[in-house]
Amino acid sequence: MKNLKASCAYALAMAPLQLLQHKHCKVCGKAIPASRELCSGKCEQDWARREKKRKNTMLYYFIGLIATLILLFLLLMRGV
């Protein structure tokens, strides 16, 4: 009887685990179905707020880069 329990335990340990296809919420990390990106309306609002902030930050960097390039161009044209 002891060998039977040991062999069953070994078979269970060696059997591959089958997990359902899933993703994790981009905001809170909860497991969700593979067809979804976010788990709830709250996370959707938070994600939208983060994306807006990220886009604004990138816009400000781009404007700063362009202003810096224009300033450098003007200084070089002036002969400084």
C-alpha positions as CSV (number, residue, x, y, z in Angstrom):
1,M,0.0,0.0,0.0
2,K,2.9,2.3,0.8
3,N,4.4,1.8,-2.7
4,L,1.1,2.6,-4.3
5,K,0.8,6.0,-2.5
6,A,4.4,6.8,-3.4
7,S,3.9,5.9,-7.1
8,C,0.7,8.0,-7.2
9,A,2.5,10.9,-5.6
10,Y,5.3,10.6,-8.1
11,A,2.8,10.5,-11.0
12,L,1.1,13.6,-9.8
13,A,4.4,15.4,-9.3
14,M,5.5,14.5,-12.8
15,A,2.2,15.4,-14.6
16,P,2.4,18.6,-16.5
17,L,0.4,21.5,-14.9
18,Q,-2.3,22.8,-17.2
19,L,-3.0,26.5,-16.6
20,L,-5.8,28.4,-18.3
21,Q,-4.7,30.9,-20.9
22,H,-4.6,34.2,-19.1
23,K,-3.0,37.6,-18.9
24,H,-2.4,40.0,-16.0
25,C,-4.0,43.4,-15.6
26,K,-1.6,46.2,-16.7
27,V,-2.5,48.2,-13.7
28,C,-3.0,45.9,-10.7
29,G,-1.5,42.7,-11.9
30,K,-4.6,40.5,-11.3
31,A,-5.0,37.4,-13.5
32,I,-7.7,38.1,-16.2
33,P,-8.9,36.2,-19.3
34,A,-6.5,36.4,-22.3
35,S,-9.1,38.4,-24.3
36,R,-9.0,41.4,-21.9
37,E,-6.3,43.9,-21.1
38,L,-7.6,45.4,-17.9
39,C,-9.6,43.9,-15.1
40,S,-12.1,46.6,-14.1
41,G,-13.5,50.1,-14.9
42,K,-11.3,51.5,-12.1
43,C,-8.2,50.0,-13.7
44,E,-9.3,51.3,-17.1
45,Q,-9.6,54.9,-15.7
46,D,-6.2,54.6,-14.1
47,W,-4.7,53.3,-17.3
48,A,-6.2,56.1,-19.3
49,R,-4.9,58.7,-16.8
50,R,-1.4,57.1,-17.0
51,E,-1.4,57.1,-20.8
52,K,-2.5,60.7,-21.0
53,K,0.3,61.7,-18.6
54,R,2.8,59.7,-20.6
55,K,1.8,61.3,-23.8
56,N,1.9,64.8,-22.3
57,T,5.4,64.1,-20.9
58,M,6.6,62.9,-24.3
59,L,5.1,66.0,-25.9
60,Y,7.0,68.3,-23.5
61,Y,10.3,66.4,-24.1
62,F,9.8,66.8,-27.9
63,I,9.0,70.5,-27.6
64,G,12.1,71.0,-25.4
65,L,14.3,69.1,-27.9
66,I,13.0,71.2,-30.8
67,A,13.6,74.4,-28.8
68,T,17.1,73.3,-28.0
69,L,17.9,72.5,-31.6
70,I,16.6,75.8,-32.8
71,L,18.6,77.7,-30.1
72,L,21.8,75.8,-31.1
73,F,21.1,76.5,-34.8
74,L,20.7,80.2,-34.1
75,L,23.8,80.3,-32.0
76,L,25.9,78.6,-34.7
77,M,24.5,80.8,-37.4
78,R,25.5,83.9,-35.3
79,G,29.1,82.6,-35.0
80,V,29.3,82.1,-31.3
